[in-house]
Amino acid sequence: MFEVLSDSPLFKGLEPSEIDLLINNTLHQVKQFSNKEVLGWSGERVEKAMILLEGKLLGEMIDFAGNSLKIEEIDPPQMVAAAFLYGPQSVFPVSLSALTDGKMLIIFRKDFTQMLSANQYVLSNYLNIISGKAQFLSRKITFLSFKTIREKIAYYLLQNLQPDSQVVIINQSQKAIAEMLGVARPSLARTIGEMVTDQVILWERNQVEIINLKSLKSITGK
């Protein structure tokens, strides 16, 4: 029925036929959305499980002045706001908008709870998802605690540096990285240039070579 769900972390370990049976036995609906449509505002209650079937979503924080900080992009078949479906503060932590047209699978909390109870694999997968989200948000809070662009760049590189490697693969444009860091692109480019001049890093188009790991760590206070 929903072939994309075979790749969803929520249904890991299940055969497509088992996924179809679970969904068919659970009250659900499919919502279509349009590009730039707002699907949830920060502080709005989360009352249903949402799994992205098609399209791309953006989670961002917007302050009173209208400035935005990109938190994450969500691709199919990820869950949306999975860690905020339960609990006394079950609200969207960020505003959620569509970057493209798409579709979302909707299951209200009561029905989703019944589905979790019906299958131990799905329950275990869901717990892993919310644990991963909690860890992601913890890293994001640490990131937001840094004040300077240099600190943010250093933390970003250290988080993406693999063990026993001196190279970080970059799969985003500088514009996308600037949005993620919440800084202007010219300011990002200038700071990168300063770090290259200081021989801390060598930043090429799609990768960054760490020249001086000790200096990079010292920037973040590690």
C-alpha positions in Angstrom: 0.0 0.0 0.0 2.7 2.5 1.1 5.9 1.1 -0.4 8.0 4.0 1.0 7.2 2.8 4.5 9.5 -0.3 4.0 12.4 2.2 4.4 10.9 3.9 7.5 12.9 3.6 10.7 9.5 3.0 12.4 8.9 -0.2 10.5 12.5 -1.6 10.5 12.5 -5.4 10.6 9.0 -5.8 9.1 8.0 -7.2 5.7 6.0 -5.0 3.4 3.0 -7.3 3.9 3.2 -6.9 7.7 3.4 -3.1 7.3 0.3 -3.1 5.1 -1.6 -5.2 7.6 -0.6 -2.9 10.5 -1.7 0.2 8.6 -4.9 -1.3 7.3 -5.8 -2.3 10.8 -5.1 1.2 12.1 -7.4 4.2 11.6 -5.3 6.6 9.5 -5.5 9.3 6.8 -3.3 10.7 4.1 -2.8 14.5 4.0 -1.6 16.2 0.9 0.2 19.5 1.4 1.6 22.2 -0.9 4.9 23.9 -1.2 5.4 26.6 1.5 2.4 25.4 3.5 2.8 25.6 7.2 2.1 22.3 8.8 2.7 23.2 12.4 3.6 26.2 14.4 6.0 26.2 17.3 4.0 25.7 20.5 1.1 24.1 18.7 -0.1 20.8 20.3 1.0 17.5 18.6 -2.0 15.2 18.6 -1.1 12.7 15.9 1.8 10.6 14.6 3.0 11.9 11.2 5.1 10.0 8.7 6.3 11.8 5.6 5.5 9.8 2.5 6.4 12.3 -0.2 8.1 15.7 -0.4 10.5 17.6 2.0 9.8 19.6 5.2 11.7 22.2 7.1 11.8 22.6 10.8 12.9 26.1 11.9 12.9 28.4 14.9 11.6 31.9 14.2 12.1 34.8 16.6 9.9 37.8 17.2 11.9 39.8 14.7 11.2 37.3 12.0 14.7 35.8 11.9 14.8 32.1 11.3 17.3 29.3 12.4 17.1 26.1 10.4 17.0 23.1 12.7 16.6 20.2 10.2 15.2 19.2 6.9 12.9 16.1 6.9 12.8 13.6 4.1 10.6 10.6 3.5 9.9 8.3 5.2 10.9 10.0 8.5 8.5 10.6 11.4 7.7 14.2 12.2 7.9 15.5 15.8 8.1 11.9 17.0 9.6 12.8 20.4 6.8 15.2 21.1 3.7 13.0 20.6 3.5 12.0 24.3 4.1 13.8 27.5 2.8 16.9 29.3 4.5 19.3 26.9 3.4 17.6 23.6 3.9 20.6 21.4 5.9 21.4 18.3 9.3 22.7 19.4 9.8 24.4 16.0 7.6 25.6 13.2 7.2 23.1 10.4 6.8 24.1 6.7 6.8 22.4 3.4 9.7 22.9 1.0 7.9 21.0 -1.8 4.4 19.5 -2.5 4.0 16.2 -0.7 1.9 13.7 1.3 1.9 12.7 5.0 0.5 9.6 6.7 -1.5 10.7 9.8 -2.4 8.5 12.7 -4.0 10.0 15.8 -2.3 9.4 19.1 -4.9 6.9 20.5 -4.7 4.7 17.3 -0.9 5.0 17.1 -0.7 3.8 20.8 -2.8 0.8 19.8 -0.5 0.1 16.9 2.6 0.2 19.1 0.9 -2.2 21.5 0.2 -4.6 18.7 3.8 -5.0 17.4 6.9 -5.1 19.6 9.2 -4.3 16.6 7.3 -1.0 16.0 7.4 -0.2 19.7 11.1 -0.8 19.9 11.7 1.2 16.7 9.7 4.1 18.0 11.7 4.2 21.3 14.9 4.2 19.2 13.6 7.1 17.1 12.6 9.3 20.1 15.9 8.5 21.8 17.8 9.5 18.7 15.8 12.7 18.5 16.6 13.5 22.2 20.3 13.1 21.4 20.0 15.2 18.3 18.3 18.0 20.3 20.9 17.8 23.0 23.6 18.3 20.4 21.6 21.2 18.9 21.4 22.9 22.3 25.1 22.6 22.7 25.6 24.0 19.3 23.3 27.0 20.0 25.3 27.8 23.1 28.3 28.8 21.0 28.4 32.6 20.4 30.9 33.0 17.6 30.8 31.8 14.0 34.3 30.2 14.4 33.0 28.2 17.4 30.0 27.0 15.4 32.0 26.0 12.5 34.5 24.1 14.7 31.7 22.3 16.5 30.0 21.4 13.2 33.2 19.9 11.8 34.0 18.0 15.0 30.5 16.5 15.1 30.9 15.2 11.5 34.5 14.1 11.8 34.8 10.3 11.7 37.2 8.5 14.1 40.7 8.1 12.7 40.0 10.5 9.9 41.2 14.0 9.1 38.6 14.7 6.5 35.0 15.8 6.8 32.8 15.2 3.8 30.5 18.2 3.1 27.2 17.3 1.4 25.7 20.8 1.7 26.3 24.1 0.0 27.8 27.0 2.0 24.3 28.7 1.8 22.7 25.6 3.4 25.4 25.5 6.1 25.0 29.2 6.8 21.2 28.7 7.3 21.8 25.8 9.6 24.3 27.8 11.7 22.0 30.8 11.7 24.6 33.1 10.2 24.9 35.2 7.0 26.7 33.4 4.1 29.3 36.2 3.7 30.1 36.0 7.4 30.5 32.2 7.1 32.8 32.5 4.1 34.9 35.1 5.8 35.4 33.0 8.9 36.2 29.9 6.9 38.8 32.0 5.1 40.3 33.1 8.4 40.5 29.5 9.6 42.2 28.4 6.4 44.7 31.3 6.7 45.4 30.2 10.3 46.1 26.7 9.0 43.4 25.1 11.1 41.5 23.7 8.1 41.6 23.4 4.4 38.1 23.9 3.0 37.4 22.6 -0.5 34.2 22.3 -2.4 32.9 19.0 -0.9 35.3 18.2 1.9 37.2 19.8 4.7 40.7 18.6 5.7 41.5 19.1 9.3 45.1 20.6 9.4 45.3 21.2 13.1 42.9 19.1 15.2 44.2 20.4 18.5 43.5 24.0 17.4 40.1 23.1 16.1 39.1 21.4 19.4 40.5 24.4 21.4 38.1 26.7 19.6 35.1 24.9 21.2 36.9 24.7 24.6 37.5 20.9 24.3 
